[in-house]
Amino acid sequence: MNRDRIEGNWKQAKGKIKEQWGRLTDDHLNIIDGRRDRLLGQIQESYGIAMDEAESQVQAWEKRNARVFNEAARRVTR
């Protein structure tokens, strides 16, 4: 997976992001636009947590949702 972007099926990823971080709005997701660094910043800002905690949460989320990223990676490389 590209660590700079949440590639591929962004619509599915957005739904999973909203399930995990309910404070993130559609406006936040439009700003994030698939970029991992922006996701981290929005989580940090919305939840008032440190960047290392946001990183830890996103890493755990990525592991739980690896299927989304693996399917997207296969589509990108075709």
KEKE-3310 file (N, C-alpha, C; in steps of 0.2 Angstrom, whole numbers, plus 5000, padded with zeros to 4 digits):
npx = (5004:5002:5009:5007:4995:4978:4973:4963:4948:4940:4928:4923:4932:4930:4918:4922:4931:4922:4915:4924:4930:4919:4917:4922:4917:4908:4914:4926:4931:4931:4941:4952:4953:4958:4971:4983:4991:4983:4972:4977:4980:4967:4961:4969:4966:4952:4949:4958:4970:4987:4999:5006:4997:4987:4993:4995:4982:4977:4986:4982:4969:4971:4977:4966:4957:4964:4960:4953:4963:4971:4964:4962:4975:4978:4969:4975:4987:4984)
npy = (4994:5011:5023:5036:5039:5034:5023:5019:5011:5023:5027:5016:5016:5028:5026:5017:5024:5034:5026:5022:5034:5044:5058:5064:5073:5074:5085:5085:5073:5076:5085:5077:5068:5055:5056:5050:5058:5069:5063:5059:5072:5077:5068:5070:5084:5084:5075:5080:5074:5068:5068:5055:5047:5047:5042:5029:5024:5025:5016:5004:5004:5002:4989:4982:4984:4979:4972:4981:4989:4980:4975:4987:4990:4980:4983:4995:4991:4984)
npz = (5000:4996:5006:5007:5001:5002:4992:4977:4981:4986:4990:4997:5007:5013:5019:5029:5036:5041:5050:5059:5064:5069:5071:5060:5046:5030:5024:5029:5024:5010:5010:5014:5004:5000:5004:5015:5025:5026:5032:5044:5050:5051:5060:5071:5074:5075:5086:5095:5098:5100:5086:5086:5092:5083:5072:5076:5078:5065:5058:5065:5060:5046:5046:5050:5039:5028:5017:5009:5004:4998:4987:4980:4977:4968:4957:4953:4948:4937)
capx = (5000:5006:5009:5005:4988:4973:4972:4958:4941:4940:4921:4922:4937:4927:4913:4925:4934:4917:4913:4930:4930:4913:4917:4924:4911:4909:4918:4933:4933:4933:4948:4957:4953:4962:4978:4985:4994:4978:4968:4980:4979:4960:4959:4972:4962:4945:4949:4962:4975:4994:5001:5008:4991:4983:4996:4994:4975:4977:4989:4977:4963:4974:4977:4959:4954:4969:4957:4951:4969:4974:4960:4963:4982:4977:4966:4980:4993:4982)
capy = (5000:5017:5026:5043:5040:5029:5022:5014:5012:5028:5027:5011:5018:5034:5023:5014:5030:5037:5021:5022:5041:5047:5065:5067:5074:5073:5090:5083:5068:5080:5088:5072:5066:5049:5057:5048:5063:5073:5059:5060:5078:5078:5064:5074:5090:5082:5072:5083:5069:5069:5064:5048:5043:5047:5037:5022:5023:5024:5009:4998:5004:5000:4982:4979:4985:4978:4969:4987:4992:4975:4975:4993:4990:4975:4987:5001:4988:4981)
capz = (5000:4996:5013:5006:4999:5003:4985:4975:4982:4990:4992:5002:5012:5016:5024:5034:5040:5045:5055:5064:5067:5068:5071:5053:5042:5023:5022:5031:5019:5004:5011:5015:4997:4999:5007:5022:5029:5028:5037:5051:5053:5053:5066:5076:5075:5077:5092:5100:5101:5097:5080:5086:5093:5077:5068:5079:5076:5057:5057:5067:5055:5040:5047:5050:5033:5023:5011:5005:5001:4994:4981:4977:4974:4962:4952:4951:4945:4931)
cpx = (5004:5004:5006:4998:4984:4970:4965:4951:4940:4933:4920:4927:4934:4922:4916:4928:4928:4914:4918:4930:4924:4912:4919:4918:4913:4914:4925:4936:4935:4940:4953:4958:4958:4969:4979:4987:4988:4973:4971:4979:4972:4958:4962:4968:4955:4944:4954:4967:4982:4995:5002:5002:4987:4986:4995:4987:4974:4980:4985:4972:4965:4974:4971:4956:4959:4966:4955:4957:4972:4970:4961:4970:4982:4974:4971:4985:4991:4983)
cpy = (5006:5021:5033:5044:5033:5028:5018:5015:5017:5029:5022:5013:5024:5031:5020:5019:5033:5032:5021:5029:5045:5055:5068:5067:5073:5079:5088:5078:5071:5083:5083:5069:5060:5050:5055:5053:5068:5070:5060:5066:5080:5074:5068:5080:5089:5079:5075:5078:5071:5065:5057:5044:5042:5042:5030:5020:5021:5017:5004:4998:5001:4992:4979:4979:4984:4975:4975:4989:4987:4975:4981:4993:4985:4979:4992:4997:4985:4985)
cpz = (5000:5002:5012:5004:5001:4996:4984:4977:4987:4993:4998:5008:5016:5021:5030:5039:5044:5051:5061:5068:5065:5068:5064:5049:5034:5021:5024:5026:5012:5005:5011:5008:4996:5002:5014:5027:5031:5033:5044:5054:5055:5059:5072:5078:5078:5084:5097:5103:5097:5091:5081:5088:5087:5072:5070:5077:5069:5055:5059:5062:5049:5040:5047:5043:5027:5016:5006:5001:4996:4987:4977:4973:4968:4956:4949:4947:4938:4925)
residu = (MET:ASN:ARG:ASP:ARG:ILE:GLU:GLY:ASN:TRP:LYS:GLN:ALA:LYS:GLY:LYS:ILE:LYS:GLU:GLN:TRP:GLY:ARG:LEU:THR:ASP:ASP:HIS:LEU:ASN:ILE:ILE:ASP:GLY:ARG:ARG:ASP:ARG:LEU:LEU:GLY:GLN:ILE:GLN:GLU:SER:TYR:GLY:ILE:ALA:MET:ASP:GLU:ALA:GLU:SER:GLN:VAL:GLN:ALA:TRP:GLU:LYS:ARG:ASN:ALA:ARG:VAL:PHE:ASN:GLU:ALA:ALA:ARG:ARG:VAL:THR:ARG)
# end
